[in-house]
Amino acid sequence: MLKNYIKITWRNLMKNKGFTAINIVGLAVGMASAALILFWVQNEVSYDQFHEKKDRLYQMYNRSKIEGEVWAWGTTPKPMMATLKQDYPQVEQATRTTNANFLFTINDKHLNLTGSFTDPDFLTMFSFPLIQGNPKTALNDMKNIVLTEKTAVKLFGNTNVLGKTVKIDSVDYFTVTGVMKDLPNNTRFTFEYIMPWKYWEKINGGPDKNWGNNSVATYIVLKPNVTEAYFDGQVKNITRSHSEVKDIDVFVHPATKWRLYSKFENGQIVGGRITTIKLFSIIAVFILLIACINFMNLSTARSEKRAKEVGIRKVVGAGKGSLIAQFMGESILIALLAGALALIIVHISLPSFNILTEKNLFIPLASATFWIIVVVFILFTGVVSGSYPALYLSSFAPVKVLKGTFRAANAALSPRKILVVTQFWFAIVLIISTIIVKEQLDYAQSRDTGYKKTNLVYTFLQGNIDKNYALIRNELLTSGAATSVTKTSAPMTQGWSDSWDFNWDGKDQGSKIDFNMFNVDGDFSKTMGLKIVEGRDIDIKTYPSDSSAILINEAALKLMKFKNPIGQIVLRDNHKLVIVGVVKDFILQSPYEPVKQMIIQGPSAWFNVMHYKLNEKNTTAQNLKLAEAVFKKFNPDYPFDYHFVDEEYNQKFQDEQRTGTLASLFAGLTIFISCLGLFGLATYMAQNRIKEIGVRKVLGASVFGVTSMLSKDFLKLVGIAFIFAIPVAWYGMHTWLQGYSYRVEISVWVFAVAAFLTTLISIVTVSFQAVKAALANPVKSLRSE
């Protein structure tokens, strides 16, 4: 019996090669698309979930009322870690982390590498295994260092480097006490090496005991059976107990929520990346469902040709169950063929998908679990796609079928029509969403930044650059490489510092207002192309008293409510700062948010970055060659490292660009799959009505008339899908846009464009077969009559 079923199934597939190909390709594309999304989703939900102690692993967070709202943030004071270990018995382990950037020297090799300062507990708190070294002792000494495998190969050419030494910043020698397995691509950590916190204290003049400086990430492992809620109650007042800061609550954020639940509003978790995960999971399900709908539609459309087979089988004793099993077997066989093709598609497209998503996803072919999931996935697809056709075909009454009185239903509301509407409903929702995401991206990209990004470059103050700053600045200008130079505390596209410790006449002393802080020396506005709207720039050469001068932006002026801001005094830690100018608002951080109030301090502050404006009279290559010679002259031990501000600013749009690209990709695939099914249905309907078309042509019907007759029913379904898609798309994108303060309004033209594109695609798909049928010679179709 089984052999007979397999033979019949194979003959049916071969007899209708066109429909079989459409079914297999449609299912394969749907399965491949869903698989790619699910690979990405699995990577996202597994972030930092491989740590053995993840259920007891937490990051310390602060919560305080600022500017009338409750803020929550994950940077904490440096002394908190030691206090937690000493005074809180619920804490089993604790560590801090902060960034480290050093030049590594091995003989003639010089490499700028990024790492982390951390405490000894780090290696036993987190599951980053060492392939060499002891994790319990690897960071015990101040001059110990642990390298990742890639870093070890970069420096030494191999990973057998335990006990070898590296030179750091041409100052200190470190001994390699551990080699760490390369970090997985699903962790928040990105370091190339880790160094002991003791070395941070050495180069920064000793331990930092300031509880008002929130600048490091602090992690803890709680002892077994200590609950999050209980410990929150115990640790809430830790900052109040050790400092004069009386308005900060401390709490813990569990490792299980770091990646997906990291958005806080009013001090409480309200979601985060989980929203995107859910969205794309729904897209994966719908794409697979649409591919299954194609199979259902084409299978039921061919019902008249399978009716006699069903009737004869029932007459000779076949039960409904055996018929269902046969038809389900057919769908599972097609799903197996489609699954094999889907794996090939995924394998081919995965490298490009990794570039798009900035991931390192791969197919785990050696994993038995993976193959079990693949089999289940294929069987699930086969069962879903074959369930309705199997039930529908097996329900035919043999008497009607064999008498020739059976006709497939063509009701105004049939399951087939509902399925077609569902397909195009989802495709239209994706098209509308893609257009709105692109509009939001273009809207933000066209926003005035407030400064001139073109030809603006920065270099970090490494090695002897700060020491030789005046000489480097002069030679950059005299060589013609740059037209202006300035020092700042951070790159122009980033905000590295903020403070609420500012006071002025008229401020409500009970309020806490946070300011972005930016430190500059001379020629700041000239180098950045900023507009001074009142007063002047900071100029220590002309005005020696400018060591205590500050600039404020328009947002700060509006908040401070100074009618005549020039000369006004702002206090910080009892230091008097004098406003000498007001600059036009410029975007320092997110281009999707309003510009925040900012205080720009003068040359008495600290600096990390050197900005310079390249000479527009030269080519970029010429300017960089001249600049490299200058930096090599005064900082010979370091490679010339530079960053273009306009390129870094464009990176602020990467998440939205990625979302838009993914939405466009999957909208296109959805349309492709839907149109593939529409093409198959149109082909089958044209074949079924070939004699009717012949009669109409004999009676004088035009090609256009016949084409319209065959197309209008499908276009009606697309129109219904559009009507149902509008409210869903509007609500979804309206909700998404609420996450941006600087956002577009949803316009009517978006829906008009989506309607036009969908209709055009549908017409092209259906009309091909309709025109072909309308042009056929009626003599051939009516010959048998």
VENFEN-V945245 format. One record per helix or strand. SS is the DSSP state (hx for helix, st for strand). FROM is the first residue (numbers start at 0). LEN is the number of residues. If there is no record, write none. Layout:
SS,FROM,LEN
SS,FROM,LEN
This chain:
hx,1,14
hx,16,29
hx,53,3
st,56,10
st,68,5
st,75,2
hx,79,8
st,90,16
st,108,10
hx,121,4
st,129,3
st,143,5
hx,148,8
st,164,4
st,171,9
st,192,4
hx,196,7
st,213,9
hx,227,8
hx,237,5
st,248,6
hx,254,3
st,262,3
st,267,4
hx,273,28
hx,302,13
hx,319,38
hx,367,26
hx,397,6
hx,414,31
st,455,5
hx,468,10
st,481,7
st,497,2
st,502,1
st,514,6
hx,523,5
st,531,4
hx,543,5
st,548,5
hx,553,7
st,568,4
st,574,9
st,597,4
st,608,6
hx,619,15
st,642,2
hx,644,44
hx,689,9
hx,702,35
hx,747,28
hx,777,5
